[in-house]
Amino acid sequence: MKHGRSRVVPALVASLALAVACCTVAAPRDNIHDWAWLSDVEARRRPPFRIFDNVAYVGLDWVSCYLIETSAGLILIDALYEPYTETLLDNIRALGHDPADVAYVIVTHGHWDHAGGAGTLQEKLGARIVMGAADWDLVDRDSSSGNTHFTPAREDLALGDRETLTLGDTTLTFHLTPGHTEGSLSVEFPARDGETTWRALTYGGVGINFSGPERLKTYSDSVHRIMARGPFDVSLTNHPGMARVFPRARDLTARGPGEPHPFVDRPAMADFLEQRLEAARQALAGNP
């Protein structure tokens, strides 16, 4: 597997892809159980676009995947799911990169929409797969549930709280944030904009699709832990609608010289975390 610096296409091509992508909005989650909707490749695909100098969006209209460029290869945050592996590889190529340069795939949690493509990426690219320890078992269970059958990745790297991973000039820090799943892993990474580097975070598992006071307390404790370790400047969520990824990308195309980066929004990040606490409080009120 090659880990040299990937070739970047001329800025015009990336800008055109960005302009097309920014005309879309995140898809509603109402169709989460409609496999015909979930597997409609042409409807779900979105052109890739650059967010920061070293970070690009290569995901779908409703579930995210981020590409981090380093001096020694590429890192993906999340793996999408089948039938979108080829879409993901095409998106990487459209940004001027060779998918063989993907060294690591970070899976934020073991649900099918984030982990379903990891096995294929592991097999095709030889990429190392990183996940929270507890979610390796979840992937095995989730791989044969309902319509979401997929070949799970072979168990590889299990990283825990405050462990780091360095590739070339880039270091990622992991924060274990159980609740959504037992092994949800939030990923902190540098987001570079010219001479400025911002603290970016992809929160590992946002939704409260569970009940019970003990698990809700675990979820809240995880949010408090991230709050204490902040502040974070950029929220790049694993579902784009949660951080207004597409509207912010549209604003990015209109950004003038010297104007603030629309994805850099520390107050919005703080509000996002506070909203997660409030959602947990409301859920707990219904689960005495």
N, C-alpha and C positions, 0 to 999 in steps of 0.2 A: 504493500500500500504506500502511495506517495504522500509525503507530508511537507512538500515545499510550498512556497507562497503561490497561491492560485493566481491565474491571469484574470484581470478585471477588464470588462468591456468598456468601450468609450462611454463617457458620462451621458451622451445623448440617448443611447439605448436604454440605460437604466432609468433616465428621466421619463422616457416615453412609457416604459412599463409602469412606473410609478403613477403617471397621469391616468392611465387606464384603470389601475387598481383603485385609485382614490375616488373614482366615480361610483364605487359600490359601497354598500353598507353591510354590517354584520347580519347574518341570517338569524331569524328567530329560533329559539330553542323548542318551539311547539312541536317540531317534527322529529324530536330526538328518538322516538320509537318507530318512525316510518322509514324502514330500510330502503325503500325505493327512493325516497328523498335523500337519505344519507349517502347512497351509493351512486347518485347521478353526477358523474364526473364532470360533465360540461357545465352543469349548473353550479357545482360547488367550487370549482377551481377559480383562483384569482391570480393574475400576473404577480410575480414577485416585485418587491420594491425595497429600496434602501431606506432605513430609518436613521441610522447614525453611520459614521465613516466605517465602522467595523461591524455593524449589525444590520441584518436585512430580514424582511418578512417573506417566508416561503410557504405559508400555510394556506388554508382554505377559507371560505367565507364565514365559517362558524367555529372552527377549531384552529388554534395557532400552531405555527412552527417557526422558530427563529434560527437564523444562521449567524454564527459568530465567526468572524474572520480573524485569524492570528498569523503571526510570522512563520508558524510551522504547520499550518493546516487549518481545517475547519471543524467547528463544533456545532451540532444541532441541539436545540432545546425542543424536545418532543419529536415523535416519529410519525404522527398522523396514523392512518389505518388503511387497510386494503378496501377499495381498489386504488388508493392514492399514492402508493409508493413511487410509481413512475411519474406521476404529476410532480411529486416532491423533487425527484431527480432532475426532471425537466426545468423546474424552477431554479435549481442550483446552477444548471448549465446556462440558463438565460441571464444569470448575473455574471457569467464569464468564468465560472469555476468548473473544475473537474470533480464530480462526486467522489472519485477515488481519494480525494484529499480530505474527506470527512474522517477524522480520527476518533471522535467520540460522539455518541448520541446520549444526551441526558434526558431521561424519562421522568417527568415531574411526579407522576403517580401511575399506578398499574391499570387504570381503566382502559378499555379497548380503544377509545378515540385518541389516546395519547401514546399508548404502548403497542397498538396493533401492528404498526409497520416496523417495529424494532427488529424482529426476527429476520425480515427480508433485508433490511439494511445491514444487519450483522453478516448475513450470508453473502450478499452481493458485494459489499464494500470492505468487509473485514473490520468494520468499525467496532470499537469497544462500547458496550452498553452500560450505562450508569443508572442505578436506581436505588431508592431507599431499601434497606434490607428486607423489611416486612412485606414490601410490595412484589417481590419476586414470586412469592406464593400466590398472591392475588392475580398476577398475570396468568399463571397456569390455570387458575379457576376461571378467569374471565375469558380465556381463549376459546372456550367451548360453550358459552352461554348465549341463548337466543339466536339471533341472526348474525352475531358478531364473531363467527368462527375465524380464527387466524392461527398461524404457527407462532408460538411464543419464542422470544429470543432465549438462547441458552444462557443460564445464569452466569453473570460476568462480574461486574464491579458493584459492590454494595457500599455506598458511602453514607456517613452519618453526620451528626450535627457538628458544624464548624470545621468539617474537613474541607480540604481544598484540592483543586486539580489545576495544574499549570500546563499549558501548551504554548510553546514559544514565548511571546511577549504578553500573554494573557493568563491571569489567574482567576478561576471561579471559586467562590465560597458557597458551601452548601449549608442550609438551615433546615433541620428536620422539623416539619410542621404537621404532625399527625392530626387527624380529625376527619377530613374528607375521606382519606384512607389512612391506614395505620402507618404507612411508610411514605406519606407525601413529603416531597423534597423541594424546598424553595431554592432558587438559584440566583445568587448575586454575581454580577459581572460588570466590567467597565464598559461604558457607552461613550465613545469618543466623538467629539464634535469640534473639528479643528484642533486648537491647542487645549481645549477643555475636556476633561474626563469626568463623567457623571456616574453616580452609583445607581445601577439599574437592578431591578428585582423582578423575577417571574415567580409569583406565589404558587406553591406546589399543588394546592387543591382548594378551590374556593367554595364550591357549592355545599349546602347543608342538605344532602339527600339521604339523611339518616335521622334517627331519633334516639332518645335516651339521655338522661342527665350526665352520666359519666363521660360519654363520648362528646357531648356538647361542651362539657368543661374542658376536655382535652383540646377541642377545637379552639375555644376561647384562650386557653393558655398558650397555644401556638401563635395566635394573633398578637397577644401581649408580648411574647418573646420577640417577634419581628419588630414591634413598636419600640421595644427597648434597644434593639440593635440598629435602629435607624439613626437619623432620617435617611430615607432613600429618595432619590431625585426623579426616578423614572419607573413607571409601572408598565411592564409588558406581560399582560396576563395570558394564560394558556387558552382562553377563549377571547377573541378580539373585542367583542362587544363590551366586556367588563371594563376595559380601559380606553374605549372609544378609539381603537387603533385606526380604523378607516377614516373617520372624520379628522383625526389628528394628522394622518398622512395627507389628506386633502389640504389641510392648512400648511403642511410642510412645503407643498409645491408652490404656495404663494409667499413663502418666507423671503423677506428681503435681506440684504446685507446688514449685519449687525442686529437683526431682530431676534428675539428669544426663540429657542427651539420649542415647537409646540408639544413635543413629548416630554420635555422637562417640566414637571409640574409637581413639586413637593407637596403643596397643599392637597392636590387631588389624591396623591398617594396616601396621605394621612387620612383623608376622608374615606377612601376605599377600605382601609383597615378598620376605621371606626364603624363603617357600615357592616362589616363582617361581624364585629362584636355585637352590634345591635340585632342583626339577624339571629345570632346565637342566643341572645337574651330572649327574643321573641319565641324562638323555638323551645327554649327551656321553659318559658311560661306555659306552653302547651304540653309540657312533659314533666309535671311535678314529680 
